[in-house]
Amino acid sequence: MSAATTRSRTPRTPRTPDRLCAEAVDLAREAAEEAAAPGLIGDHEGVVAEGDRVVTHFFACKEPGYRGWRWAVTVTRASRAKNVTLDETVLLPGTDALLAPEWVPWSERLRPGDMGPGDLLPTEQDDLRLEPGYTGEDAPPPNSAVSEDMADHLDAEDAEIVSRTPSRGAIASVAEELGVRRARVLSRYGLHVAADRWDESFGAKTPMAQAAPASCESCGFLVPLAGSLKQAFGVCANEFSPADGRVVSLSYGCGGHSEAAVMPKPPRPAPPVLDSMATDAFPLRPAKDSGSTTEPDDTSEDLGHS
């Protein structure tokens, strides 16, 4: 084992700070207050030797929003000189400093709903969600009029061919004439990503769908989609549904299902009964067999009451 390897694995002993540089606390504090502001520099928290006659002084930062940060002021002096000079002043985070989150590119931190009126969101050329809708880079088939074999055969018969290889602009013009005006369309990966996102928001596993009386597949407010997505998704057209105007899974459901319940008709009261053609007999005295009262005895003697 070489001596260089032995020295590299041997732990370094901390350097002893230069005495004159370590004693220059007032110089370091003045430099920190000049860089920050008076009253925002805290206590002196120690020194660290950065090299020969190079020392860094640390001061606590009292500025709001910079908890755990420290002002680092580096001072130095020349060899055999007693005059200490300022080298650098910087604000550094400590071990328990409050730091900002790690920087993320805008393309990765963009979230649905962040775009506003006038904002533009360019897509990359190799976006996995898209694929070419039409292209002119592929070789023409052998039986095509623009293939080399067919062109030689036509040349032999004195046929005139204006352009043997179609340009990209010519293909685009023909595609636009046929109604295929999109240069790129959704790829299979793009369809799967969109389907997973829609199913997570308005799918069978949502609490609304779990409590629904039926699924959207049997709802009259469902507008089916076109293409391959119509097998699993549609658009809700119920203004009272939480998914109105959204793409919903056929297994989704809510309380606004078209066949959830039939509104009962309001009860109709019975017509009043009016009988004015007969009279009701009301006895003036109770019946004789009721036992409540007795009829007056005409034969009883007069008690003398008037």
WOPEPE-V430812 format. One record per helix or strand. SS is the DSSP state (@ for helix, = for strand). FROM is the first residue (numbers start at 1). LEN is the number of residues. If there is no record, write none. Layout:
# WOPEPE-V430812
ss=SS from=FROM len=LEN
ss=SS from=FROM len=LEN
This chain:
# WOPEPE-V430812
ss=@ from=3 len=7
ss=@ from=19 len=4
ss=@ from=25 len=11
ss== from=41 len=11
ss== from=54 len=8
ss== from=69 len=8
ss== from=85 len=9
ss=@ from=106 len=4
ss== from=130 len=3
ss=@ from=148 len=9
ss=@ from=168 len=10
ss== from=184 len=3
ss=@ from=188 len=14
ss=@ from=207 len=4
ss=@ from=216 len=3
ss== from=222 len=3
ss=@ from=227 len=5
ss== from=233 len=4
ss== from=244 len=1
ss== from=247 len=3
ss=@ from=288 len=3
